[in-house]
Amino acid sequence: MIKNKFLIVILLTILFAVGCAENEPDFISEKIIDEYGISVDLMSIVSDSVHSNETISLIFSRYRLSQQLVNEIIDSSKKYYNLANIRMGNRYSTYFSQNDDSLIKYFIYEINPVEYCIVDLTNGIHISKREKESVVIERTAYGKITSSLYQTLSEASISPELAIKLSEIFAWEIDFYRLQRDDYFKVIYEEIFVNGKSIGIKKILSTEFFHYDQNYFAFAFNQNDELQYFNEDGKSLRKQFLQSPLKFSRITSGFSMQRFHPVQKRIKAHLGTDYAAPQGTPILSVGDGVVLEAAFKQFNGNYVKIKHNSTYTTQYLHMSNFAKGIRSGSPVTQGQVIGYVGSTGLATGPHVCFRFWKNNQQVDHRREKYPPSYPIANENLDEFNKLKNYFLAKLNSINIENNAIKYASN
């Protein structure tokens, strides 16, 4: 009897203990991982942006790292990203142990909105370069031009980057300084988002631009391991020259045999095209070539003259300064910055006077016709036509109804 009572007591004790254990709160918590993939439990974090004239050595010196250790960090980083080249405005974060705010655990430097460099000092020096998780969303934008393409998109809160990319794609087809009201565009493109925030446009997939009663099409296609743009006939949109030496501006004076000169106050020939733009705007070479002259003359001001081949030569006048490395004999590529808009020489305001020679005779470059290059290769035609037909159907389904600029995720 006593033995049975003893067993009952033991069983009740065990059941009570189990019951208590089941009712006890679970103190095991998940680790908190931040956007850089670092567990921030028991961490203090200080974030800031690189200030003017600030170096990585100066930043680390505030946290009492020895110069020897800083040098080792910089040397180790060169394989991934040279931390000696940090840029003003870029964000960085420093992670400390909560128990010792003088002990750095990690240092994060954002190279760009996607890439970042991690300096791990928890056990020696370990450096790596990583990317934030990004999402690519296909979007559509369309509408009628009300002023410039850049301003039209900006007023509709659409990234002006889209205007820049469109102007680059159609640089050989459309002079964007001569857009007309009721010209319209349709564009299908990919936009990159990080943490729900747009960080830029990845690429334009296809687009249609209606200008001067003509429809221009562009379709992205990878040929020879390079993303290129082709029209509906499979011809490359690249031509021998860009339409203009500036990305965005306005024509203030065209090519003319009789023009009233604003400074000399007389009628004379103007064998070039004037593009007005803010002081310091980059001036681009309209094609590959070699610099013949980069000099100053009384009327031309600072100018660059480029020989493209045995037929074509171009000249760019009134620059404020030459771009780095631009001198007589320097090779240049299409789209390369060769100088900056100014008003040196005989000029009333900042602009570039663009001059164009064909067979040693100055001509109006806007009237010249250039043959397209690099068409779709025969072996790629079937694949290109399938892609073109797919996007052409999507573009045709977009109805331009009014002046409103619209965009949407597909």
Secondary structure, DSSP 8 states (H G I E B T S, - for coil): -HHHHHHHHHHHHHHHHHHHHHHS--------B-TTS-B-TTEEEEEEE--TT--HHHHHHTTT--HHHHHHHHHHHTTT--GGG--TT-EEEEEEETTEEEEEEEEEEESSSSEEEEEE-SSS-EEEEEE--EEEEEEEEEEE-SS-HHHHHHHTT--THHHHHHHHHTTTT--GGG--TT-EEEEEEEEEEETTEEEEEEEEEEEEEEETTEEEEEEEEEETTEEEEE-TTS-BS--SS-S-SSSS-EEEE--EEEEE-TTT-SEEEE-SEEEE--TT-EEE-SSSEEEEEEEEETTTEEEEEEE-SSSEEEEEEEEEEE-TT--TT-EE-TT-EEEEEB--SS-SSSEEEEEEEETTEE--GGG------S---GGGHHHHHHHHHHHHHHHHT----SS--EEEE-
